[in-house]
């Protein structure tokens, strides 16, 4: 995947950070269960919501300085 950010009119250098997160059960999928009004789905959705802040893990993290001048310039 590639992202582009228009930085015209801005001055660097810029610091770019990226994280690749993995969430075994996606938010949208869990929320779609709300329409299934059963004790099991209600219980699952409540569990999911109570753990939403910790329901993923970081698989990779990277950072870089972009547009920095080479040393000595």
PDB file of N, CA, C, O and CB in Angstrom:
ATOM      1  N   UNK A   1       0.853  -1.166   0.000  1.00  0.00           N
ATOM      2  CA  UNK A   1       0.000   0.000   0.000  1.00  0.00           C
ATOM      3  C   UNK A   1       0.897   1.226   0.000  1.00  0.00           C
ATOM      4  O   UNK A   1       1.955   1.230   0.630  1.00  0.00           O
ATOM      5  CB  UNK A   1      -0.970   0.000   1.219  1.00  0.00           C
ATOM      6  N   UNK A   2       0.481   2.247  -0.696  1.00  0.00           N
ATOM      7  CA  UNK A   2       1.249   3.470  -0.780  1.00  0.00           C
ATOM      8  C   UNK A   2       0.342   4.650  -0.450  1.00  0.00           C
ATOM      9  O   UNK A   2      -0.790   4.728  -0.926  1.00  0.00           O
ATOM     10  CB  UNK A   2       1.883   3.631  -2.181  1.00  0.00           C
ATOM     11  N   UNK A   3       0.848   5.558   0.363  1.00  0.00           N
ATOM     12  CA  UNK A   3       0.124   6.770   0.710  1.00  0.00           C
ATOM     13  C   UNK A   3       0.893   7.970   0.194  1.00  0.00           C
ATOM     14  O   UNK A   3       2.124   7.972   0.196  1.00  0.00           O
ATOM     15  CB  UNK A   3      -0.096   6.872   2.236  1.00  0.00           C
ATOM     16  N   UNK A   4       0.175   8.985  -0.245  1.00  0.00           N
ATOM     17  CA  UNK A   4       0.784  10.238  -0.676  1.00  0.00           C
ATOM     18  C   UNK A   4       0.195  11.371   0.143  1.00  0.00           C
ATOM     19  O   UNK A   4      -1.009  11.416   0.395  1.00  0.00           O
ATOM     20  CB  UNK A   4       0.566  10.480  -2.197  1.00  0.00           C
ATOM     21  N   UNK A   5       1.056  12.278   0.551  1.00  0.00           N
ATOM     22  CA  UNK A   5       0.620  13.438   1.320  1.00  0.00           C
ATOM     23  C   UNK A   5       1.157  14.677   0.627  1.00  0.00           C
ATOM     24  O   UNK A   5       2.361  14.788   0.396  1.00  0.00           O
ATOM     25  CB  UNK A   5       1.104  13.362   2.810  1.00  0.00           C
ATOM     26  N   UNK A   6       0.280  15.602   0.298  1.00  0.00           N
ATOM     27  CA  UNK A   6       0.687  16.842  -0.350  1.00  0.00           C
ATOM     28  C   UNK A   6       1.294  17.765   0.704  1.00  0.00           C
ATOM     29  O   UNK A   6       0.603  18.220   1.615  1.00  0.00           O
ATOM     30  CB  UNK A   6      -0.520  17.526  -1.066  1.00  0.00           C
ATOM     31  N   UNK A   7       2.573  18.031   0.572  1.00  0.00           N
ATOM     32  CA  UNK A   7       3.261  18.909   1.519  1.00  0.00           C
ATOM     33  C   UNK A   7       3.730  20.193   0.834  1.00  0.00           C
ATOM     34  O   UNK A   7       4.556  20.931   1.372  1.00  0.00           O
ATOM     35  CB  UNK A   7       4.458  18.180   2.153  1.00  0.00           C
ATOM     36  N   UNK A   8       3.190  20.449  -0.364  1.00  0.00           N
ATOM     37  CA  UNK A   8       3.571  21.688  -1.048  1.00  0.00           C
ATOM     38  C   UNK A   8       3.172  22.870  -0.163  1.00  0.00           C
ATOM     39  O   UNK A   8       2.102  22.885   0.446  1.00  0.00           O
ATOM     40  CB  UNK A   8       2.893  21.791  -2.465  1.00  0.00           C
ATOM     41  N   UNK A   9       4.053  23.839  -0.114  1.00  0.00           N
ATOM     42  CA  UNK A   9       3.790  24.994   0.739  1.00  0.00           C
ATOM     43  C   UNK A   9       4.226  24.772   2.170  1.00  0.00           C
ATOM     44  O   UNK A   9       4.050  25.655   3.010  1.00  0.00           O
ATOM     45  CB  UNK A   9       2.330  25.335   0.710  1.00  0.00           C
ATOM     46  N   UNK A  10       4.789  23.618   2.468  1.00  0.00           N
ATOM     47  CA  UNK A  10       5.281  23.315   3.811  1.00  0.00           C
ATOM     48  C   UNK A  10       6.781  23.088   3.736  1.00  0.00           C
ATOM     49  O   UNK A  10       7.314  22.729   2.686  1.00  0.00           O
ATOM     50  CB  UNK A  10       4.558  22.070   4.416  1.00  0.00           C
ATOM     51  N   UNK A  11       7.443  23.297   4.838  1.00  0.00           N
ATOM     52  CA  UNK A  11       8.880  23.076   4.877  1.00  0.00           C
ATOM     53  C   UNK A  11       9.187  21.841   5.691  1.00  0.00           C
ATOM     54  O   UNK A  11       8.576  21.585   6.728  1.00  0.00           O
ATOM     55  CB  UNK A  11       9.608  24.293   5.454  1.00  0.00           C
ATOM     56  N   UNK A  12      10.158  21.073   5.194  1.00  0.00           N
ATOM     57  CA  UNK A  12      10.615  19.897   5.922  1.00  0.00           C
ATOM     58  C   UNK A  12      11.771  20.272   6.802  1.00  0.00           C
ATOM     59  O   UNK A  12      12.085  21.456   6.928  1.00  0.00           O
ATOM     60  CB  UNK A  12      11.013  18.771   4.968  1.00  0.00           C
ATOM     61  N   UNK A  13      12.396  19.340   7.396  1.00  0.00           N
ATOM     62  CA  UNK A  13      12.162  17.909   7.210  1.00  0.00           C
ATOM     63  C   UNK A  13      10.899  17.454   7.942  1.00  0.00           C
ATOM     64  O   UNK A  13      10.420  18.113   8.865  1.00  0.00           O
ATOM     65  CB  UNK A  13      13.373  17.105   7.700  1.00  0.00           C
ATOM     66  N   UNK A  14      10.387  16.334   7.514  1.00  0.00           N
ATOM     67  CA  UNK A  14       9.193  15.755   8.107  1.00  0.00           C
ATOM     68  C   UNK A  14       9.547  14.436   8.770  1.00  0.00           C
ATOM     69  O   UNK A  14      10.476  13.746   8.349  1.00  0.00           O
ATOM     70  CB  UNK A  14       8.091  15.555   7.049  1.00  0.00           C
ATOM     71  N   UNK A  15       8.822  14.104   9.778  1.00  0.00           N
ATOM     72  CA  UNK A  15       8.988  12.808  10.440  1.00  0.00           C
ATOM     73  C   UNK A  15       7.757  11.970  10.094  1.00  0.00           C
ATOM     74  O   UNK A  15       6.625  12.392  10.331  1.00  0.00           O
ATOM     75  CB  UNK A  15       9.162  12.966  12.014  1.00  0.00           C
ATOM     76  N   UNK A  16       7.982  10.798   9.540  1.00  0.00           N
ATOM     77  CA  UNK A  16       6.905   9.904   9.127  1.00  0.00           C
ATOM     78  C   UNK A  16       6.948   8.659  10.005  1.00  0.00           C
ATOM     79  O   UNK A  16       7.992   8.023  10.146  1.00  0.00           O
ATOM     80  CB  UNK A  16       7.027   9.529   7.613  1.00  0.00           C
ATOM     81  N   UNK A  17       5.812   8.321  10.590  1.00  0.00           N
ATOM     82  CA  UNK A  17       5.701   7.114  11.411  1.00  0.00           C
ATOM     83  C   UNK A  17       4.555   6.279  10.883  1.00  0.00           C
ATOM     84  O   UNK A  17       3.517   6.814  10.494  1.00  0.00           O
ATOM     85  CB  UNK A  17       5.487   7.462  12.914  1.00  0.00           C
ATOM     86  N   UNK A  18       4.741   4.966  10.868  1.00  0.00           N
ATOM     87  CA  UNK A  18       3.689   4.058  10.403  1.00  0.00           C
ATOM     88  C   UNK A  18       3.645   2.833  11.306  1.00  0.00           C
ATOM     89  O   UNK A  18       4.675   2.362  11.789  1.00  0.00           O
ATOM     90  CB  UNK A  18       3.924   3.639   8.924  1.00  0.00           C
ATOM     91  N   UNK A  19       2.442   2.328  11.526  1.00  0.00           N
ATOM     92  CA  UNK A  19       2.244   1.102  12.298  1.00  0.00           C
ATOM     93  C   UNK A  19       1.323   0.181  11.517  1.00  0.00           C
ATOM     94  O   UNK A  19       0.366   0.635  10.889  1.00  0.00           O
ATOM     95  CB  UNK A  19       1.657   1.409  13.710  1.00  0.00           C
ATOM     96  N   UNK A  20       1.606  -1.085  11.556  1.00  0.00           N
ATOM     97  CA  UNK A  20       0.740  -2.098  10.982  1.00  0.00           C
ATOM     98  C   UNK A  20       0.090  -2.822  12.154  1.00  0.00           C
ATOM     99  O   UNK A  20       0.762  -3.506  12.927  1.00  0.00           O
ATOM    100  CB  UNK A  20       1.533  -3.091  10.040  1.00  0.00           C
ATOM    101  N   UNK A  21      -1.230  -2.663  12.275  1.00  0.00           N
ATOM    102  CA  UNK A  21      -1.971  -3.254  13.385  1.00  0.00           C
ATOM    103  C   UNK A  21      -2.768  -4.453  12.898  1.00  0.00           C
ATOM    104  O   UNK A  21      -3.231  -4.485  11.758  1.00  0.00           O
ATOM    105  CB  UNK A  21      -2.904  -2.214  14.037  1.00  0.00           C
ATOM    106  N   UNK A  22      -2.922  -5.429  13.769  1.00  0.00           N
ATOM    107  CA  UNK A  22      -3.740  -6.602  13.472  1.00  0.00           C
ATOM    108  C   UNK A  22      -4.846  -6.680  14.508  1.00  0.00           C
ATOM    109  O   UNK A  22      -4.588  -6.653  15.711  1.00  0.00           O
ATOM    110  CB  UNK A  22      -2.886  -7.910  13.463  1.00  0.00           C
ATOM    111  N   UNK A  23      -6.071  -6.777  14.036  1.00  0.00           N
ATOM    112  CA  UNK A  23      -7.231  -6.922  14.910  1.00  0.00           C
ATOM    113  C   UNK A  23      -7.979  -8.166  14.451  1.00  0.00           C
ATOM    114  O   UNK A  23      -8.565  -8.161  13.368  1.00  0.00           O
ATOM    115  CB  UNK A  23      -8.157  -5.639  14.878  1.00  0.00           C
ATOM    116  N   UNK A  24      -7.975  -9.236  15.252  1.00  0.00           N
ATOM    117  CA  UNK A  24      -8.566 -10.500  14.815  1.00  0.00           C
ATOM    118  C   UNK A  24     -10.061 -10.421  14.528  1.00  0.00           C
ATOM    119  O   UNK A  24     -10.567 -11.148  13.673  1.00  0.00           O
ATOM    120  CB  UNK A  24      -8.325 -11.541  15.849  1.00  0.00           C
ATOM    121  N   UNK A  25     -10.758  -9.561  15.223  1.00  0.00           N
ATOM    122  CA  UNK A  25     -12.190  -9.367  14.964  1.00  0.00           C
ATOM    123  C   UNK A  25     -12.377  -7.889  14.696  1.00  0.00           C
ATOM    124  O   UNK A  25     -12.159  -7.061  15.580  1.00  0.00           O
ATOM    125  CB  UNK A  25     -13.095  -9.861  16.174  1.00  0.00           C
ATOM    126  N   UNK A  26     -12.778  -7.553  13.483  1.00  0.00           N
ATOM    127  CA  UNK A  26     -12.921  -6.163  13.089  1.00  0.00           C
ATOM    128  C   UNK A  26     -14.101  -5.475  13.752  1.00  0.00           C
ATOM    129  O   UNK A  26     -15.110  -6.105  14.068  1.00  0.00           O
ATOM    130  CB  UNK A  26     -13.060  -6.072  11.608  1.00  0.00           C
ATOM    131  N   UNK A  27     -13.959  -4.182  13.957  1.00  0.00           N
ATOM    132  CA  UNK A  27     -15.002  -3.373  14.587  1.00  0.00           C
ATOM    133  C   UNK A  27     -16.328  -3.498  13.846  1.00  0.00           C
ATOM    134  O   UNK A  27     -17.369  -3.739  14.456  1.00  0.00           O
ATOM    135  CB  UNK A  27     -14.574  -1.908  14.645  1.00  0.00           C
ATOM    136  N   UNK A  28     -16.283  -3.334  12.533  1.00  0.00           N
ATOM    137  CA  UNK A  28     -17.529  -3.372  11.750  1.00  0.00           C
ATOM    138  C   UNK A  28     -18.227  -4.724  11.880  1.00  0.00           C
ATOM    139  O   UNK A  28     -19.447  -4.782  12.032  1.00  0.00           O
ATOM    140  CB  UNK A  28     -17.239  -3.075  10.268  1.00  0.00           C
ATOM    141  N   UNK A  29     -17.455  -5.814  11.822  1.00  0.00           N
ATOM    142  CA  UNK A  29     -18.041  -7.145  11.945  1.00  0.00           C
ATOM    143  C   UNK A  29     -18.721  -7.292  13.301  1.00  0.00           C
ATOM    144  O   UNK A  29     -19.846  -7.786  13.383  1.00  0.00           O
ATOM    145  CB  UNK A  29     -16.964  -8.235  11.759  1.00  0.00           C
ATOM    146  N   UNK A  30     -18.044  -6.864  14.366  1.00  0.00           N
ATOM    147  CA  UNK A  30     -18.632  -6.978  15.703  1.00  0.00           C
ATOM    148  C   UNK A  30     -19.892  -6.127  15.822  1.00  0.00           C
ATOM    149  O   UNK A  30     -20.868  -6.555  16.438  1.00  0.00           O
ATOM    150  CB  UNK A  30     -17.615  -6.564  16.774  1.00  0.00           C
ATOM    151  N   UNK A  31     -19.882  -4.927  15.242  1.00  0.00           N
ATOM    152  CA  UNK A  31     -21.053  -4.058  15.329  1.00  0.00           C
ATOM    153  C   UNK A  31     -22.223  -4.601  14.511  1.00  0.00           C
ATOM    154  O   UNK A  31     -23.379  -4.359  14.858  1.00  0.00           O
ATOM    155  CB  UNK A  31     -20.700  -2.654  14.858  1.00  0.00           C
ATOM    156  N   UNK A  32     -21.941  -5.327  13.436  1.00  0.00           N
ATOM    157  CA  UNK A  32     -23.024  -5.928  12.651  1.00  0.00           C
ATOM    158  C   UNK A  32     -23.801  -6.963  13.467  1.00  0.00           C
ATOM    159  O   UNK A  32     -24.960  -7.249  13.164  1.00  0.00           O
ATOM    160  CB  UNK A  32     -22.460  -6.581  11.383  1.00  0.00           C
ATOM    161  N   UNK A  33     -23.173  -7.518  14.491  1.00  0.00           N
ATOM    162  CA  UNK A  33     -23.864  -8.493  15.335  1.00  0.00           C
ATOM    163  C   UNK A  33     -24.946  -7.842  16.204  1.00  0.00           C
ATOM    164  O   UNK A  33     -25.811  -8.538  16.737  1.00  0.00           O
ATOM    165  CB  UNK A  33     -22.859  -9.215  16.221  1.00  0.00           C
ATOM    166  N   UNK A  34     -24.903  -6.527  16.348  1.00  0.00           N
ATOM    167  CA  UNK A  34     -25.915  -5.827  17.162  1.00  0.00           C
ATOM    168  C   UNK A  34     -27.334  -6.091  16.666  1.00  0.00           C
ATOM    169  O   UNK A  34     -28.279  -6.108  17.455  1.00  0.00           O
ATOM    170  CB  UNK A  34     -25.645  -4.319  17.158  1.00  0.00           C
ATOM    171  N   UNK A  35     -27.480  -6.298  15.362  1.00  0.00           N
ATOM    172  CA  UNK A  35     -28.822  -6.495  14.814  1.00  0.00           C
ATOM    173  C   UNK A  35     -29.380  -7.877  15.153  1.00  0.00           C
ATOM    174  O   UNK A  35     -30.590  -8.097  15.088  1.00  0.00           O
ATOM    175  CB  UNK A  35     -28.802  -6.303  13.302  1.00  0.00           C
ATOM    176  N   UNK A  36     -28.504  -8.796  15.511  1.00  0.00           N
ATOM    177  CA  UNK A  36     -28.928 -10.145  15.917  1.00  0.00           C
ATOM    178  C   UNK A  36     -29.212 -10.117  17.416  1.00  0.00           C
ATOM    179  O   UNK A  36     -28.302 -10.319  18.220  1.00  0.00           O
ATOM    180  CB  UNK A  36     -27.831 -11.230  15.568  1.00  0.00           C
ATOM    181  N   UNK A  37     -30.420  -9.878  17.787  1.00  0.00           N
ATOM    182  CA  UNK A  37     -30.774  -9.709  19.200  1.00  0.00           C
ATOM    183  C   UNK A  37     -30.950 -11.062  19.887  1.00  0.00           C
ATOM    184  O   UNK A  37     -32.070 -11.532  20.088  1.00  0.00           O
ATOM    185  CB  UNK A  37     -32.061  -8.880  19.335  1.00  0.00           C
ATOM    186  N   UNK A  38     -29.835 -11.668  20.239  1.00  0.00           N
ATOM    187  CA  UNK A  38     -29.871 -12.908  21.021  1.00  0.00           C
ATOM    188  C   UNK A  38     -28.979 -12.710  22.234  1.00  0.00           C
ATOM    189  O   UNK A  38     -28.105 -11.844  22.208  1.00  0.00           O
ATOM    190  CB  UNK A  38     -29.406 -14.151  20.168  1.00  0.00           C
ATOM    191  N   UNK A  39     -29.169 -13.477  23.288  1.00  0.00           N
ATOM    192  CA  UNK A  39     -28.303 -13.337  24.466  1.00  0.00           C
ATOM    193  C   UNK A  39     -26.825 -13.540  24.129  1.00  0.00           C
ATOM    194  O   UNK A  39     -25.959 -12.865  24.686  1.00  0.00           O
ATOM    195  CB  UNK A  39     -28.723 -14.333  25.539  1.00  0.00           C
ATOM    196  N   UNK A  40     -26.541 -14.469  23.220  1.00  0.00           N
ATOM    197  CA  UNK A  40     -25.144 -14.752  22.860  1.00  0.00           C
ATOM    198  C   UNK A  40     -24.496 -13.568  22.137  1.00  0.00           C
ATOM    199  O   UNK A  40     -23.383 -13.162  22.471  1.00  0.00           O
ATOM    200  CB  UNK A  40     -25.068 -16.005  21.977  1.00  0.00           C
ATOM    201  N   UNK A  41     -25.203 -13.018  21.140  1.00  0.00           N
ATOM    202  CA  UNK A  41     -24.612 -11.896  20.400  1.00  0.00           C
ATOM    203  C   UNK A  41     -24.538 -10.642  21.267  1.00  0.00           C
ATOM    204  O   UNK A  41     -23.573  -9.883  21.175  1.00  0.00           O
ATOM    205  CB  UNK A  41     -25.423 -11.606  19.128  1.00  0.00           C
ATOM    206  N   UNK A  42     -25.549 -10.419  22.106  1.00  0.00           N
ATOM    207  CA  UNK A  42     -25.498  -9.274  23.026  1.00  0.00           C
ATOM    208  C   UNK A  42     -24.295  -9.397  23.960  1.00  0.00           C
ATOM    209  O   UNK A  42     -23.596  -8.415  24.211  1.00  0.00           O
ATOM    210  CB  UNK A  42     -26.807  -9.175  23.850  1.00  0.00           C
ATOM    211  N   UNK A  43     -24.061 -10.587  24.465  1.00  0.00           N
ATOM    212  CA  UNK A  43     -22.930 -10.819  25.372  1.00  0.00           C
ATOM    213  C   UNK A  43     -21.608 -10.614  24.629  1.00  0.00           C
ATOM    214  O   UNK A  43     -20.691  -9.982  25.155  1.00  0.00           O
ATOM    215  CB  UNK A  43     -22.995 -12.249  25.974  1.00  0.00           C
ATOM    216  N   UNK A  44     -21.509 -11.149  23.403  1.00  0.00           N
ATOM    217  CA  UNK A  44     -20.287 -10.983  22.633  1.00  0.00           C
ATOM    218  C   UNK A  44     -19.995  -9.510  22.375  1.00  0.00           C
ATOM    219  O   UNK A  44     -18.870  -9.056  22.582  1.00  0.00           O
ATOM    220  CB  UNK A  44     -20.387 -11.738  21.314  1.00  0.00           C
ATOM    221  N   UNK A  45     -21.002  -8.757  21.925  1.00  0.00           N
ATOM    222  CA  UNK A  45     -20.801  -7.332  21.625  1.00  0.00           C
ATOM    223  C   UNK A  45     -20.373  -6.589  22.886  1.00  0.00           C
ATOM    224  O   UNK A  45     -19.504  -5.719  22.816  1.00  0.00           O
ATOM    225  CB  UNK A  45     -22.097  -6.701  21.042  1.00  0.00           C
ATOM    226  N   UNK A  46     -20.952  -6.906  24.018  1.00  0.00           N
ATOM    227  CA  UNK A  46     -20.542  -6.230  25.258  1.00  0.00           C
ATOM    228  C   UNK A  46     -19.098  -6.583  25.621  1.00  0.00           C
ATOM    229  O   UNK A  46     -18.354  -5.721  26.090  1.00  0.00           O
ATOM    230  CB  UNK A  46     -21.488  -6.612  26.418  1.00  0.00           C
ATOM    231  N   UNK A  47     -18.695  -7.836  25.412  1.00  0.00           N
ATOM    232  CA  UNK A  47     -17.293  -8.220  25.641  1.00  0.00           C
ATOM    233  C   UNK A  47     -16.369  -7.452  24.702  1.00  0.00           C
ATOM    234  O   UNK A  47     -15.346  -6.911  25.121  1.00  0.00           O
ATOM    235  CB  UNK A  47     -17.104  -9.743  25.445  1.00  0.00           C
ATOM    236  N   UNK A  48     -16.750  -7.414  23.423  1.00  0.00           N
ATOM    237  CA  UNK A  48     -15.926  -6.732  22.427  1.00  0.00           C
ATOM    238  C   UNK A  48     -15.756  -5.261  22.788  1.00  0.00           C
ATOM    239  O   UNK A  48     -14.643  -4.735  22.744  1.00  0.00           O
ATOM    240  CB  UNK A  48     -16.548  -6.867  21.028  1.00  0.00           C
ATOM    241  N   UNK A  49     -16.845  -4.599  23.143  1.00  0.00           N
ATOM    242  CA  UNK A  49     -16.768  -3.179  23.484  1.00  0.00           C
ATOM    243  C   UNK A  49     -15.944  -2.928  24.733  1.00  0.00           C
ATOM    244  O   UNK A  49     -15.244  -1.919  24.820  1.00  0.00           O
ATOM    245  CB  UNK A  49     -18.153  -2.616  23.671  1.00  0.00           C
ATOM    246  N   UNK A  50     -16.018  -3.828  25.697  1.00  0.00           N
ATOM    247  CA  UNK A  50     -15.246  -3.622  26.927  1.00  0.00           C
ATOM    248  C   UNK A  50     -13.750  -3.778  26.688  1.00  0.00           C
ATOM    249  O   UNK A  50     -12.942  -3.254  27.454  1.00  0.00           O
ATOM    250  CB  UNK A  50     -15.698  -4.601  28.003  1.00  0.00           C
ATOM    251  N   UNK A  51     -13.374  -4.500  25.623  1.00  0.00           N
ATOM    252  CA  UNK A  51     -11.962  -4.725  25.317  1.00  0.00           C
ATOM    253  C   UNK A  51     -11.498  -3.980  24.067  1.00  0.00           C
ATOM    254  O   UNK A  51     -10.382  -4.207  23.600  1.00  0.00           O
ATOM    255  CB  UNK A  51     -11.708  -6.201  25.145  1.00  0.00           C
ATOM    256  N   UNK A  52     -12.330  -3.099  23.518  1.00  0.00           N
ATOM    257  CA  UNK A  52     -12.021  -2.453  22.243  1.00  0.00           C
ATOM    258  C   UNK A  52     -10.683  -1.726  22.259  1.00  0.00           C
ATOM    259  O   UNK A  52      -9.987  -1.716  21.243  1.00  0.00           O
ATOM    260  CB  UNK A  52     -13.115  -1.483  21.884  1.00  0.00           C
ATOM    261  N   UNK A  53     -10.309  -1.129  23.357  1.00  0.00           N
ATOM    262  CA  UNK A  53      -9.054  -0.409  23.434  1.00  0.00           C
ATOM    263  C   UNK A  53      -7.831  -1.299  23.403  1.00  0.00           C
ATOM    264  O   UNK A  53      -6.720  -0.805  23.212  1.00  0.00           O
ATOM    265  CB  UNK A  53      -9.030   0.405  24.659  1.00  0.00           C
ATOM    266  N   UNK A  54      -8.001  -2.588  23.584  1.00  0.00           N
ATOM    267  CA  UNK A  54      -6.863  -3.510  23.610  1.00  0.00           C
ATOM    268  C   UNK A  54      -7.091  -4.709  22.704  1.00  0.00           C
ATOM    269  O   UNK A  54      -6.548  -5.786  22.947  1.00  0.00           O
ATOM    270  CB  UNK A  54      -6.599  -3.982  25.032  1.00  0.00           C
ATOM    271  N   UNK A  55      -7.893  -4.525  21.656  1.00  0.00           N
ATOM    272  CA  UNK A  55      -8.266  -5.663  20.822  1.00  0.00           C
ATOM    273  C   UNK A  55      -7.356  -5.846  19.610  1.00  0.00           C
ATOM    274  O   UNK A  55      -7.704  -6.583  18.687  1.00  0.00           O
ATOM    275  CB  UNK A  55      -9.684  -5.505  20.359  1.00  0.00           C
ATOM    276  N   UNK A  56      -6.207  -5.195  19.598  1.00  0.00           N
ATOM    277  CA  UNK A  56      -5.291  -5.352  18.485  1.00  0.00           C
ATOM    278  C   UNK A  56      -3.871  -5.520  18.991  1.00  0.00           C
ATOM    279  O   UNK A  56      -3.583  -5.301  20.168  1.00  0.00           O
ATOM    280  CB  UNK A  56      -5.384  -4.160  17.539  1.00  0.00           C
ATOM    281  N   UNK A  57      -3.004  -5.905  18.098  1.00  0.00           N
ATOM    282  CA  UNK A  57      -1.588  -5.999  18.401  1.00  0.00           C
ATOM    283  C   UNK A  57      -0.821  -5.324  17.267  1.00  0.00           C
ATOM    284  O   UNK A  57      -1.274  -5.312  16.123  1.00  0.00           O
ATOM    285  CB  UNK A  57      -1.142  -7.487  18.589  1.00  0.00           C
ATOM    286  N   UNK A  58       0.324  -4.773  17.589  1.00  0.00           N
ATOM    287  CA  UNK A  58       1.159  -4.124  16.584  1.00  0.00           C
ATOM    288  C   UNK A  58       2.073  -5.159  15.961  1.00  0.00           C
ATOM    289  O   UNK A  58       2.856  -5.804  16.659  1.00  0.00           O
ATOM    290  CB  UNK A  58       1.981  -2.962  17.198  1.00  0.00           C
ATOM    291  N   UNK A  59       1.977  -5.322  14.642  1.00  0.00           N
ATOM    292  CA  UNK A  59       2.819  -6.278  13.927  1.00  0.00           C
ATOM    293  C   UNK A  59       4.129  -5.651  13.478  1.00  0.00           C
ATOM    294  O   UNK A  59       5.163  -6.318  13.450  1.00  0.00           O
ATOM    295  CB  UNK A  59       2.078  -6.835  12.726  1.00  0.00           C
ATOM    296  N   UNK A  60       4.087  -4.366  13.126  1.00  0.00           N
ATOM    297  CA  UNK A  60       5.304  -3.692  12.660  1.00  0.00           C
ATOM    298  C   UNK A  60       5.174  -2.203  12.924  1.00  0.00           C
ATOM    299  O   UNK A  60       4.077  -1.646  12.949  1.00  0.00           O
ATOM    300  CB  UNK A  60       5.557  -3.963  11.145  1.00  0.00           C
ATOM    301  N   UNK A  61       6.326  -1.573  13.120  1.00  0.00           N
ATOM    302  CA  UNK A  61       6.366  -0.130  13.361  1.00  0.00           C
ATOM    303  C   UNK A  61       7.618   0.404  12.686  1.00  0.00           C
ATOM    304  O   UNK A  61       8.676  -0.222  12.753  1.00  0.00           O
ATOM    305  CB  UNK A  61       6.353   0.208  14.903  1.00  0.00           C
ATOM    306  N   UNK A  62       7.504   1.562  12.034  1.00  0.00           N
ATOM    307  CA  UNK A  62       8.654   2.137  11.355  1.00  0.00           C
ATOM    308  C   UNK A  62       8.550   3.651  11.409  1.00  0.00           C
ATOM    309  O   UNK A  62       7.459   4.210  11.526  1.00  0.00           O
ATOM    310  CB  UNK A  62       8.746   1.640   9.892  1.00  0.00           C
ATOM    311  N   UNK A  63       9.698   4.306  11.321  1.00  0.00           N
ATOM    312  CA  UNK A  63       9.720   5.760  11.270  1.00  0.00           C
ATOM    313  C   UNK A  63      10.896   6.210  10.418  1.00  0.00           C
ATOM    314  O   UNK A  63      11.886   5.492  10.273  1.00  0.00           O
ATOM    315  CB  UNK A  63       9.806   6.368  12.692  1.00  0.00           C
ATOM    316  N   UNK A  64      10.775   7.411   9.855  1.00  0.00           N
ATOM    317  CA  UNK A  64      11.831   7.931   8.996  1.00  0.00           C
ATOM    318  C   UNK A  64      11.748   9.449   8.967  1.00  0.00           C
ATOM    319  O   UNK A  64      10.676  10.033   9.125  1.00  0.00           O
ATOM    320  CB  UNK A  64      11.725   7.346   7.563  1.00  0.00           C
ATOM    321  N   UNK A  65      12.894  10.073   8.763  1.00  0.00           N
ATOM    322  CA  UNK A  65      12.949  11.510   8.496  1.00  0.00           C
ATOM    323  C   UNK A  65      12.936  11.672   6.993  1.00  0.00           C
ATOM    324  O   UNK A  65      13.721  11.037   6.288  1.00  0.00           O
ATOM    325  CB  UNK A  65      14.221  12.190   9.142  1.00  0.00           C
ATOM    326  N   UNK A  66      12.060  12.510   6.503  1.00  0.00           N
ATOM    327  CA  UNK A  66      11.908  12.698   5.058  1.00  0.00           C
ATOM    328  C   UNK A  66      12.188  14.155   4.727  1.00  0.00           C
ATOM    329  O   UNK A  66      11.701  15.068   5.394  1.00  0.00           O
ATOM    330  CB  UNK A  66      10.480  12.283   4.577  1.00  0.00           C
ATOM    331  N   UNK A  67      12.975  14.350   3.695  1.00  0.00           N
ATOM    332  CA  UNK A  67      13.274  15.702   3.267  1.00  0.00           C
ATOM    333  C   UNK A  67      14.360  16.371   4.084  1.00  0.00           C
ATOM    334  O   UNK A  67      14.551  17.584   3.998  1.00  0.00           O
ATOM    335  CB  UNK A  67      12.047  16.521   3.321  1.00  0.00           C
ATOM    336  N   UNK A  68      15.076  15.579   4.881  1.00  0.00           N
ATOM    337  CA  UNK A  68      16.162  16.140   5.670  1.00  0.00           C
ATOM    338  C   UNK A  68      17.344  16.414   4.762  1.00  0.00           C
ATOM    339  O   UNK A  68      17.588  15.670   3.812  1.00  0.00           O
ATOM    340  CB  UNK A  68      16.562  15.193   6.821  1.00  0.00           C
ATOM    341  N   UNK A  69      18.079  17.476   5.047  1.00  0.00           N
ATOM    342  CA  UNK A  69      19.275  17.800   4.270  1.00  0.00           C
ATOM    343  C   UNK A  69      20.397  16.872   4.693  1.00  0.00           C
ATOM    344  O   UNK A  69      20.536  16.556   5.875  1.00  0.00           O
ATOM    345  CB  UNK A  69      19.688  19.290   4.459  1.00  0.00           C
ATOM    346  N   UNK A  70      21.202  16.433   3.728  1.00  0.00           N
ATOM    347  CA  UNK A  70      22.356  15.599   4.071  1.00  0.00           C
ATOM    348  C   UNK A  70      23.310  16.354   4.991  1.00  0.00           C
ATOM    349  O   UNK A  70      23.394  17.580   4.921  1.00  0.00           O
ATOM    350  CB  UNK A  70      23.095  15.144   2.798  1.00  0.00           C
ATOM    351  N   UNK A  71      24.019  15.643   5.842  1.00  0.00           N
ATOM    352  CA  UNK A  71      24.970  16.251   6.769  1.00  0.00           C
ATOM    353  C   UNK A  71      25.997  17.064   5.983  1.00  0.00           C
ATOM    354  O   UNK A  71      26.461  16.626   4.931  1.00  0.00           O
ATOM    355  CB  UNK A  71      25.673  15.165   7.635  1.00  0.00           C
ATOM    356  N   UNK A  72      26.351  18.245   6.490  1.00  0.00           N
ATOM    357  CA  UNK A  72      27.338  19.085   5.848  1.00  0.00           C
ATOM    358  C   UNK A  72      26.758  20.117   4.901  1.00  0.00           C
ATOM    359  O   UNK A  72      27.515  20.914   4.349  1.00  0.00           O
ATOM    360  CB  UNK A  72      28.289  18.242   5.118  1.00  0.00           C
ATOM    361  N   UNK A  73      25.474  20.139   4.692  1.00  0.00           N
ATOM    362  CA  UNK A  73      24.860  21.139   3.801  1.00  0.00           C
ATOM    363  C   UNK A  73      24.392  22.318   4.600  1.00  0.00           C
ATOM    364  O   UNK A  73      23.848  23.268   4.038  1.00  0.00           O
ATOM    365  CB  UNK A  73      23.686  20.540   3.012  1.00  0.00           C
TER     366      UNK A  73
END
